[in-house]
Amino acid sequence: MLAQVQNRGNDMMAKVLNLKGEIVEEIELPHVFNEEYRPDLIKKAIHAIQSHRRQPYGPNPLSGVNYAWENWGPGHGYARVPRWKLGLRAVVVPQAVGGREAHPPKVQKNWREKINSKELKKALRSAIAATANPAIVKDRKHVFEGDLPKIVVDEFESLCKTKEAISTLKAIGVYGDIERAKERKRRRAGIGKMRGRKYITKRSVLIVVSKDGGIFRAVKSLPGVDVTTTKNLNVELLAPGCHPGRLVVWSKPALRDLEEWLC
């Protein structure tokens, strides 16, 4: 038995599952799950979030100009450009081989993209609502059984062992997506293999809880799984790569926090 969602007027009802995948009660979902689907705002919000992490870069201000040089002037049969005092080669000017770069990147450049606070909040609400739409979730190639959203009881947050977490994820019908992520793990094609990111793993389940009672440790080794609290939830976690509709497992307390926070 898996979670099912029913519309009752403007309210959405969903069933809560226990750790064995059995239905224990039916609750009303927060109104955020009725939010309009806005992929354009979601993409804009993610680009803004990613731009805030971008590190400015640029060369040393003295690169290419830190030489003792002189201009020989006319009458030597050489181009009248600055030349290194300890040799013949031209320096400093950008048109010379080994000269400075003409327009190098500047560390003063501001990479941060702006987004209105109301747009950011609407994007977050829209990304949350997309996680309850089976068609959008399947477009991201997620594998799951039954209906969405997946809601589990409070005890889920207190699981401390990986085998217990795996048993619960199998019972609620989302463990197949973790196996999909494991099968699609591959070596990166590029120099990134030498920079601490040798392998690429697909994103699988996102687990949202109210607080960490041990679940963070229990699922940290599962391929592609992310876990976060409600207060740390953001658009990038809900829509990796700007593609909304991530497969999400909610704990019941997390939904209560969500209703207080966004509604």
MOWO-V227075 format. One record per residue. N is the residue number from 1. RES is the residue in three letters. OMEGA is omega as a letter, one per 20 degrees, with the letter a starting at -180 (NA if undefined). Layout:
# MOWO-V227075
n: (N,N)
res: (RES,RES)
omega: (OMEGA,OMEGA)
This chain:
# MOWO-V227075
n: (1,2,3,4,5,6,7,8,9,10,11,12,13,14,15,16,17,18,19,20,21,22,23,24,25,26,27,28,29,30,31,32,33,34,35,36,37,38,39,40,41,42,43,44,45,46,47,48,49,50,51,52,53,54,55,56,57,58,59,60,61,62,63,64,65,66,67,68,69,70,71,72,73,74,75,76,77,78,79,80,81,82,83,84,85,86,87,88,89,90,91,92,93,94,95,96,97,98,99,100,101,102,103,104,105,106,107,108,109,110,111,112,113,114,115,116,117,118,119,120,121,122,123,124,125,126,127,128,129,130,131,132,133,134,135,136,137,138,139,140,141,142,143,144,145,146,147,148,149,150,151,152,153,154,155,156,157,158,159,160,161,162,163,164,165,166,167,168,169,170,171,172,173,174,175,176,177,178,179,180,181,182,183,184,185,186,187,188,189,190,191,192,193,194,195,196,197,198,199,200,201,202,203,204,205,206,207,208,209,210,211,212,213,214,215,216,217,218,219,220,221,222,223,224,225,226,227,228,229,230,231,232,233,234,235,236,237,238,239,240,241,242,243,244,245,246,247,248,249,250,251,252,253,254,255,256,257,258,259,260,261,262,263)
res: (MET,LEU,ALA,GLN,VAL,GLN,ASN,ARG,GLY,ASN,ASP,MET,MET,ALA,LYS,VAL,LEU,ASN,LEU,LYS,GLY,GLU,ILE,VAL,GLU,GLU,ILE,GLU,LEU,PRO,HIS,VAL,PHE,ASN,GLU,GLU,TYR,ARG,PRO,ASP,LEU,ILE,LYS,LYS,ALA,ILE,HIS,ALA,ILE,GLN,SER,HIS,ARG,ARG,GLN,PRO,TYR,GLY,PRO,ASN,PRO,LEU,SER,GLY,VAL,ASN,TYR,ALA,TRP,GLU,ASN,TRP,GLY,PRO,GLY,HIS,GLY,TYR,ALA,ARG,VAL,PRO,ARG,TRP,LYS,LEU,GLY,LEU,ARG,ALA,VAL,VAL,VAL,PRO,GLN,ALA,VAL,GLY,GLY,ARG,GLU,ALA,HIS,PRO,PRO,LYS,VAL,GLN,LYS,ASN,TRP,ARG,GLU,LYS,ILE,ASN,SER,LYS,GLU,LEU,LYS,LYS,ALA,LEU,ARG,SER,ALA,ILE,ALA,ALA,THR,ALA,ASN,PRO,ALA,ILE,VAL,LYS,ASP,ARG,LYS,HIS,VAL,PHE,GLU,GLY,ASP,LEU,PRO,LYS,ILE,VAL,VAL,ASP,GLU,PHE,GLU,SER,LEU,CYS,LYS,THR,LYS,GLU,ALA,ILE,SER,THR,LEU,LYS,ALA,ILE,GLY,VAL,TYR,GLY,ASP,ILE,GLU,ARG,ALA,LYS,GLU,ARG,LYS,ARG,ARG,ARG,ALA,GLY,ILE,GLY,LYS,MET,ARG,GLY,ARG,LYS,TYR,ILE,THR,LYS,ARG,SER,VAL,LEU,ILE,VAL,VAL,SER,LYS,ASP,GLY,GLY,ILE,PHE,ARG,ALA,VAL,LYS,SER,LEU,PRO,GLY,VAL,ASP,VAL,THR,THR,THR,LYS,ASN,LEU,ASN,VAL,GLU,LEU,LEU,ALA,PRO,GLY,CYS,HIS,PRO,GLY,ARG,LEU,VAL,VAL,TRP,SER,LYS,PRO,ALA,LEU,ARG,ASP,LEU,GLU,GLU,TRP,LEU,CYS)
omega: (a,a,r,r,r,r,r,a,r,a,r,r,r,a,a,a,r,a,r,r,a,r,a,r,r,a,r,a,r,a,a,a,r,a,r,r,a,r,r,r,r,r,r,a,a,r,r,r,a,a,r,r,a,a,r,a,r,a,r,a,a,a,r,a,a,a,r,a,r,r,a,a,a,r,a,a,r,r,a,r,r,a,a,a,a,a,a,a,r,a,r,a,a,a,a,r,a,r,a,r,a,a,a,r,a,r,r,a,r,a,a,r,a,r,r,a,r,r,a,r,r,r,r,r,r,r,r,r,a,a,r,a,a,a,a,r,r,r,r,r,r,a,r,r,r,a,a,i,r,a,a,a,a,a,r,a,a,r,a,a,a,a,r,r,r,r,r,a,r,a,a,r,r,a,r,r,r,r,r,r,r,a,a,r,a,r,r,r,r,a,r,r,a,a,r,r,a,a,r,r,r,r,r,a,r,r,a,a,r,r,a,r,a,a,r,a,a,a,a,a,a,a,r,a,r,r,a,r,a,a,r,a,r,a,a,r,a,a,a,a,a,r,a,r,r,r,a,r,a,r,a,r,r,r,r,r,a,a,r,a,a,a,NA)
